Amino acid sequence: MDRKTKLLALVIVILIVLLSVETYDWQILGKSGNQGSFIRVACVGDSITGGTAYPDYLSILLGSKYVLGNFGLSGATICLESDNPYVSTPAFNASKQFEPQIVIIMLGTNDANPALNESNADFIKTYSWLVSQFQALESKPKVWIVKPPPILANNVGLDGGYFAQNIIPDIEQVANATGASVIDVYTAMIGHSAYFPDGVHPNNDGSAAVANVTYAALTSVG
């Protein structure tokens, strides 16, 4: 095999690897067998969803009648001008293909990046469109949008003040505009800095607390 052929083979291998990453089978928590026999719950979000134990704890709380799909993606934003807008990711498509009956969306934390402040004018419009995409699914899911935990420290480059003054009120407006129900993790986690070692991501105790608040909201209505 000459050098040119070897190089071509290497390029093909790299492309296959990248394609595999793009078509990653998003984590399904809980049940095996025919998913059609369970109530399907899609957890949509950023690293607070995709990189913590919160969905695992929620799956346990929901019990044997539910199957939970974790479609969280690190760094995801509502903002379309970021490097990772959720609506442009494979996770978004996978979450819709899951045909959920319940959708829990926890996004907005990464939109408190100071570099995005001037780009957040369309936050409400974009988030409302995202919600409408789930509401239009044939599975007719009930959509919940979460007010994420407060940003308690600037250790990961996010602005807690901007988050509190702009993102949280905007999420409330999205709920009003779309008719989606709200899960208020934000208020419940104020004063619990021990749950968030880096100021943003919950540890195991924090993940359990987020799951408890979420579960309480889900089960407070019929």
C-alpha positions, 0 to 999 in steps of 0.5 A: 500500500503506497503512501497516498492509499494509506492516507486515504484509508486514514481519512476514511477511518476518521470520517467513520469515527466522526459519523459514529459520534454524530449518531451516538445512541443517546442514553436510555435509563431504566427499562429493557424490552418494548419501550412502547409499553412504558411512558417515555420521558425525554430529558433535554438540556445541557451538561446539568442533564447530560453530565450529572446523576439527576436523570438517574435519580429521576428515573428511580423516582418515576418507577417501573412504568416509565422509561427515561431518555437522557438527551442532555448535551454539554455546552448546549444553549438556546442562543443560535449564535453560540458554538452549540445551539441545542436546536442544531444538534443530533441530540435534539433530533434524537429526542424527538425520534424518541417519541416522548409523552413527557418532555423536561427541558432544562436549558438556559444556563450556558446562555449566561455566558457574557460573550452571548449577552448581545446575542440573546435578544431572540432567546424567547423566540428561539426557546418558544420554537423549541417547545413548539417542536415537541408540542407538535410531535405525534406523541403529543407530549406534555412539555415542562420547562425547568428554571435551572439551578442558580449560578452560585459562582463564576468558576466556569465563566458564567454570569450569575447576575445576568442569569437571574435578571434575564434568563430566568424571567425569559424562561417564565415568558416562554412558559406563558407564550407556549403554555408549557408547565414550569419546574422551579429548580432555581428557587429550590436550590437558592442557598444550597451552594454545597450542592454545586461545587463549581457553582453550576453543576450539582454533585450527587446530593444536588442531583438528587435534590434536583430530581426530587423537585422535578419529580414533585412537579411532575406528580403534582398534577394528574 
